[in-house]
Amino acid sequence: MNNNKDPQDLAGYIDHTLLKSDATKEQILKLCAEANTYGFKSVCVNPFWVPLVREHTNRSVCAVVGFPLGATPLELKVKEAAYCLREGADEIDMVINIAYAKSSNYVALEKEIHEVVLASSPAIVKVILETTLLTDEEKVAAAKCAVSAGAHFVKTSTGFFGGATAHDVVLLKKTVGAQCLVKASGGIRTREQALEFINLGASRIGTSSGVSIVCP
């Protein structure tokens, strides 16, 4: 394992995240200030906070869509993505309709992802599979849908139902190959965890512990 990444290099992998429902304006502004100071890749927030974040960070703005359950109708996910884009988001992290994967309705799943990709263009779209709720077979099939739909990343988890595992990062990376990138998210709190996932193939790390990871 490569443990020699300097803090600035490691920060460039991190989506600095605050998605709690009780987040305050002061906490969001602190998140932006930390991202600016440490050079995190993006600031990741709920859609309500996108305009504020766009105003206060020089980093990419990442917004979640259909978060955290993924059970929002497609029409509303598309509108939510379009709103975030209009208000300044550079990246969209969408939660899939997990029922599609659990019922093997992959035609509908691919259509859902594709429609959000179109609504989000030219923003980067990361597809949250919620791997802790899926079998390996479902993870692979859902990741293939994301690739076919034109998504830029597959992402492990929201963090609300468990987090990233080494097994899942390896599985997703093997599945998507060079066609798509992998984001590991959920439960990542230490530098060692972040480096492990990067060395296993993750190109992005989602965490609310960015500062302690780059400055352990």
SVG drawing of the C-alpha trace seen along z (x, -y; Angstrom):
<svg xmlns="http://www.w3.org/2000/svg" viewBox="-42 -34 48 47">
<polyline fill="none" stroke="black" stroke-width="0.4" points="0.0,0.0 1.2,-3.5 1.1,-5.5 3.3,-8.3 0.7,-10.6 1.2,-14.1 -1.9,-15.8 -2.5,-18.0 -2.5,-15.1 -4.8,-13.1 -7.1,-16.0 -7.6,-16.0 -9.4,-12.7 -11.9,-13.8 -15.4,-15.0 -15.7,-17.0 -19.2,-16.1 -22.0,-17.2 -25.4,-15.6 -27.0,-15.6 -30.5,-16.9 -29.7,-19.2 -26.7,-20.9 -26.7,-24.7 -25.6,-27.5 -22.6,-28.0 -21.6,-24.4 -21.9,-24.6 -19.8,-27.7 -17.1,-26.0 -17.2,-23.1 -16.6,-25.5 -13.7,-27.2 -12.1,-23.8 -12.4,-22.8 -10.8,-26.0 -8.0,-25.7 -7.1,-22.0 -7.9,-21.8 -10.5,-19.1 -11.9,-18.0 -15.4,-19.1 -17.9,-20.2 -20.8,-17.7 -24.1,-18.9 -27.9,-18.5 -29.5,-20.5 -30.8,-23.2 -27.2,-24.3 -25.9,-24.4 -26.4,-28.2 -24.6,-29.0 -21.8,-26.6 -21.3,-27.9 -20.9,-31.4 -18.4,-30.4 -16.1,-27.8 -13.5,-27.8 -13.7,-24.0 -16.2,-21.9 -19.8,-21.8 -21.3,-18.3 -25.0,-17.8 -26.9,-14.7 -30.1,-13.7 -32.8,-11.2 -30.9,-11.1 -30.7,-9.0 -33.4,-6.4 -33.4,-6.6 -37.2,-6.0 -38.0,-9.4 -39.8,-9.2 -37.6,-9.7 -39.5,-12.9 -38.5,-14.5 -34.9,-13.2 -34.6,-14.9 -36.0,-18.1 -33.8,-18.0 -30.7,-17.4 -31.7,-20.3 -32.2,-22.6 -28.7,-21.7 -27.1,-22.3 -28.8,-25.7 -27.7,-26.8 -24.1,-26.0 -23.4,-22.3 -20.5,-20.7 -21.2,-17.2 -24.4,-15.1 -24.4,-12.1 -27.7,-10.3 -29.1,-7.4 -30.6,-4.7 -34.0,-3.3 -32.9,-0.3 -36.1,1.5 -35.1,1.7 -32.0,3.6 -33.7,5.9 -36.3,6.8 -33.8,7.2 -35.6,4.4 -32.3,3.2 -34.0,1.7 -35.8,-0.8 -32.6,-1.3 -30.5,-2.2 -33.2,-4.5 -33.4,-6.3 -29.6,-6.8 -29.5,-7.9 -32.2,-10.5 -30.4,-12.0 -27.2,-12.0 -28.9,-14.0 -30.5,-16.4 -27.2,-16.9 -25.0,-17.6 -22.3,-18.8 -21.9,-17.9 -20.2,-14.8 -22.7,-12.1 -21.8,-9.6 -24.3,-6.7 -24.8,-5.6 -25.6,-1.9 -26.0,-1.4 -23.9,1.7 -24.7,2.8 -28.3,3.5 -27.3,5.4 -26.0,8.9 -22.8,9.1 -24.8,10.1 -27.0,7.0 -23.9,4.8 -22.4,5.9 -25.6,5.6 -26.3,2.1 -22.7,0.9 -23.1,2.1 -26.3,0.1 -24.4,-3.0 -21.7,-2.5 -24.2,-2.0 -26.2,-5.0 -23.2,-7.3 -22.4,-7.9 -18.9,-9.0 -18.6,-7.2 -20.2,-4.3 -20.3,-5.0 -20.6,-2.5 -22.9,-4.0 -24.8,-6.9 -23.4,-6.1 -26.8,-5.8 -27.0,-2.0 -23.4,-1.0 -20.3,-2.0 -17.7,-1.1 -15.8,2.1 -12.6,3.3 -14.6,6.1 -17.0,3.7 -14.4,1.3 -12.5,4.2 -15.7,5.7 -16.9,2.4 -13.5,1.5 -13.3,5.0 -16.8,4.5 -16.4,1.0 -12.7,1.2 -11.7,-1.9 -15.2,-2.7 -16.1,-4.5 -14.5,-5.6 -15.2,-4.4 -16.1,-6.5 -15.8,-4.9 -18.1,-6.4 -19.5,-5.7 -17.7,-5.1 -14.3,-6.4 -12.8,-8.2 -9.0,-7.6 -6.1,-8.2 -5.4,-4.5 -8.9,-3.7 -8.8,-6.3 -5.4,-5.1 -6.6,-1.5 -9.6,-2.4 -7.5,-4.5 -4.9,-1.7 -7.8,0.7 -9.0,-1.5 -11.1,-4.3 -10.7,-7.6 -12.7,-9.5 -13.4,-9.3 -16.6,-10.6 -16.2,-11.5 -17.2,-14.0 -13.8,-13.4 -11.6,-15.0 -9.7,-17.3 -8.6,-14.5 -7.7,-12.3 -5.3,-14.8 -4.1,-16.1 -4.0,-13.0"/>
</svg>
